[in-house]
């Protein structure tokens, strides 16, 4: 039985994270998972595995960049406001 999440604590550095872009990346990854499944069903197991390896690495880089951009925005905002 799953439990509902009532609240999530987000570090201040990630408050400006581009959530729609994060969701788009996940949607794209899910489409690639479907494509890999179809490839596997068609007997192209190596192609399916290659697609998944490439997409996982790409997804990690893209999500890492979104987090990095949010931290940079936070740092600039902190710098501009004179916070320590």
C-alpha positions as CSV (number, residue, x, y, z in Angstrom):
1,X,0.0,0.0,0.0
2,X,1.5,3.3,-1.0
3,X,1.6,6.4,1.1
4,X,0.8,9.9,0.0
5,X,3.5,12.5,0.3
6,X,2.2,15.5,2.2
7,X,5.2,17.7,1.9
8,X,8.6,17.7,0.4
9,X,11.6,19.8,1.6
10,X,13.5,21.3,-1.3
11,X,16.9,22.9,-0.7
12,X,16.8,26.6,-1.3
13,X,19.3,26.1,-4.1
14,X,16.7,24.2,-6.1
15,X,13.7,26.4,-5.6
16,X,14.1,27.8,-9.1
17,X,14.5,24.4,-10.7
18,X,12.7,24.3,-14.1
19,X,10.1,21.6,-13.3
20,X,8.4,21.6,-16.7
21,X,11.8,20.9,-18.4
22,X,12.4,18.1,-15.9
23,X,9.1,16.5,-16.7
24,X,9.7,16.9,-20.5
25,X,13.0,15.1,-20.1
26,X,11.3,12.2,-18.2
27,X,8.6,12.0,-20.8
28,X,11.2,11.7,-23.5
29,X,13.0,9.0,-21.6
30,X,9.8,7.1,-21.2
31,X,9.2,7.3,-25.0
32,X,12.7,5.9,-25.5
33,X,11.9,3.1,-23.1
34,X,8.9,2.2,-25.2
35,X,11.0,2.2,-28.3
36,X,13.6,0.0,-26.7
37,X,10.8,-2.4,-25.7
38,X,9.6,-2.6,-29.3
39,X,13.1,-3.2,-30.5
40,X,13.5,-6.0,-28.1
41,X,10.2,-7.6,-29.1
42,X,11.3,-7.4,-32.8
43,X,14.5,-9.3,-31.9
44,X,16.9,-6.4,-31.8
45,X,18.1,-6.9,-28.3
46,X,21.5,-5.2,-28.9
47,X,19.9,-2.1,-30.4
48,X,17.5,-1.9,-27.5
49,X,20.3,-2.1,-25.0
50,X,22.4,0.5,-26.9
51,X,19.4,2.9,-27.0
52,X,18.9,2.5,-23.2
53,X,22.5,3.0,-22.4
54,X,22.8,6.2,-24.5
55,X,19.5,7.6,-23.2
56,X,20.4,7.0,-19.6
57,X,23.6,8.8,-19.9
58,X,21.9,11.6,-21.8
59,X,19.1,11.9,-19.2
60,X,21.7,12.1,-16.4
61,X,23.6,14.9,-18.1
62,X,20.4,16.9,-18.9
63,X,19.0,16.6,-15.4
64,X,22.3,17.4,-13.9
65,X,22.4,20.6,-16.1
66,X,19.0,21.6,-14.9
67,X,20.1,21.3,-11.3
68,X,23.3,23.1,-12.0
69,X,21.4,26.0,-13.7
70,X,19.1,26.3,-10.6
71,X,22.1,26.4,-8.3
72,X,23.8,29.1,-10.4
73,X,20.6,31.2,-10.4
74,X,20.5,30.8,-6.6
75,X,24.1,31.9,-6.3
76,X,23.5,34.9,-8.4
77,X,20.4,35.9,-6.5
78,X,22.3,35.4,-3.2
79,X,25.2,37.5,-4.5
80,X,22.8,40.3,-5.7
81,X,20.9,40.4,-2.5
82,X,24.1,40.6,-0.4
83,X,23.3,37.4,1.6
84,X,26.2,35.5,3.2
